[in-house]
Amino acid sequence: MTLQAKIVRAEARNPDVYESFLVTGGDSDGRFEWLEATVPFGQGPVYHIHHQADELFRVLDGELKVKLNGDYYDLKAGDVIFVPQGVPHTYTNVHPEQPVRMVGIYTPSGLQEFLSVWEKATANGMPDEATIAELGARFGQEACGPPLAVELGLFEGTK
């Protein structure tokens, strides 16, 4: 496949969307995805492992609390985190008054497809354990704990 160059203009991004994939796996022949995320207070994924993908994030605005391999870190604007495959991780925004903005790379691609399938599977609430396990196996991921906001007692809901 011959890849095509792609320019994403600043005005094309939507700051009100939790995650925007600016370069997709389709754009990169599956090599990576480039995403931008706005993380409201208390939002973030369950504690999880990617068995076949690496992630790299940079915080642009706000402060992100991260749980990485059982340890906790506070990342501020300008901080970068690399999460290699096999390392359990999650994050949340603990500041109600300040959303977190961050950009990230997921390689190889697959996160966008997973999130699309996950959104459909959770449209009517959390799916059963068999469905969660099937999706984990299909996308090379494993849930291994609750969202960080739940662990910290910020609220009892999940993303």
N, C-alpha and C positions, 0 to 999 in steps of 0.2 A: 504494500500500500504506500502510495506517495502522500506524505503528510502535507497539509496546507498551513501556511502561516495564519495566525489569528490575532486580531487586535480586539480587545474588549475595552470600550470607552468607559470612563468613569461614570458618565450619566446612565449607563446601561445597568449598573448595579442597583439593587433594591435594598436599602438599609432596614426595611421593615420585615424582610424575610429572614428566618432563623439561619438557613444555609443557602447560599447561592453558589452553584458550580459555574465558575467563569471559564474554565477549560475542562472539558469532559474527557472521559475515556475514548469517546468517539473522535474527539479532536486530536488525541495523542496516540491513537492506535493502541489503546489500553495501557500505555506506559505510566500515566499518572493522571490525577485530577487536581485542579487548583480550585480551592473554594474560599469563600469569605463567609464569616458567620457573625451574627449579632446574638449574643447570649444574654437574655433578660435574667433578672434575679431568680435564682433557684433552678434554672434550667441546666440541662446537661445530660449526658448518656448514663446508662448503668455502668458499673465497674465491669470492664470487659477486656478481652484479649483479641487481637488480630493475629491469626496464625500464619497468614501469608502476605501481610502488607505492613509497610512502615508509614508513619505519620510524622509530619513536621509542622509545627504551628508557631506563629509569631503574634503576640498580643499587640494590637494597635492602640486601643483605648481601654481604660478601666483596669480592673484587677481580677485575675482568674485564680481560683483555688483549685489545685490539681492534686489528685492522689495518683502516685506513680509507684508501682511495685510495693505498695503498702506504706510509702512515705508521703508526707504532705508538703506542698510548696505553694507559695503565693507568687504569682507571676504578674508583673506590672507592664505597662506599655514599653515596648522595645525588647522584652524578654522573649526568648525562643526556646522551644522544647522539642526534642527529637524523641519519638517513641518507636523503637525497633519492634519488629514482629515478635510476638511471644511475651511481651511485657504488659501486665495488667495496668489499666489506667482509666481515669474518668476526670471530670472537671465540673465546676459550677461557678456561678457568679454569686457571691455572698453579699453584694452591696445593692440594696433595693433602689437606690437613687441613681445608679450608674450602670448602664448596659456595658457589656464587654464586646469590643469588636476585635476580631482576629482573622488572620488569613492562614491557610494551610495547604499542604501538599499531601496527597494520599497516593502511595505507589506500591504495586500496580493499581490501576483503577479498579473500581468495584463498589466504592462507598455510595455513590449516587444511586446505583441500581438497588443496593441493599436498603437504603433509606426509603426509596420509592415503594419497595415491597413491604418494608416494616410499617410504613404509614398506612397502607391498605390493611395489613394484618391487625393493626391496633385501632382501626377506625371505630370499633364498637367496644373498646376496652382491651385489656391485656390478654393476649392469646394464651392457650393452655401450654403446659410445659413441652408437650410433644411438638407443637408448632414452633416454639422457640428453639428447641433442639434442632429441628429440621432446617430452619432458616440459618442457624449458626453453622451447621455442617455445610449447607449450600454455599455460604459466603465466607467460610474460613474464619468464623468468629465464635467466641464463647463468652456468655454472660457469667460473671463470677461474683457479683454482689450488687447491692442497690445503687441507685444514683447517689452521688455525693451529697446532694442537698438533703436527701432523706437520711443518710447516715449522720449528717451534722444536725439534724432536727430542724432544718429550715421550714419544712412543710412535709406533709405525708404523701403528696401526689408524686407521680412519675411523669417524665416527658413522654 
